[in-house]
Amino acid sequence: MLVTNPWRRCAAALHRRALEQELADTLTALRANDGQFQQATEPWYIEQVVYEHAALLCRCSALLRELRKGGAPCPRC
């Protein structure tokens, strides 16, 4: 029988919650970026918004990968 440290499980749950919050914040920033793109008129500003959009999408992908590989949070937390 595998015995795990309850503090480690809780630390994993806290880490997962932090990742979920960061993903929510990144998605909010992505929505704001979409609004900026719709209002952009200058070519240099459009280019900047497109690069920011790509960076935000990369961050979302990385966070989703990290969340998918993690286990379930501690049931006590």
C-alpha positions, 0 to 999 in steps of 0.5 A: 500500500502506498502511503502519501504525505497529506501535506504533499497532496494539499500542496499539489491541490494549491498548485493546481488551484494557482494554475487554474487561476492563472489560466482564468486570468490569461483567458480574461486577457485573451478576451481583452486582446480580442476587443483591442484587435477589433478596435485597432486601426493602425497597422503597427498596433494591429501587429502588436495585438496579434503578437500579444494574442499569439503569446497569450495562446501559447500561455493558455496551451502551456497551462492546459498541458500542465493541468492535464498532466496533474492528478486530482486535487486532495479531497480534503481541500 
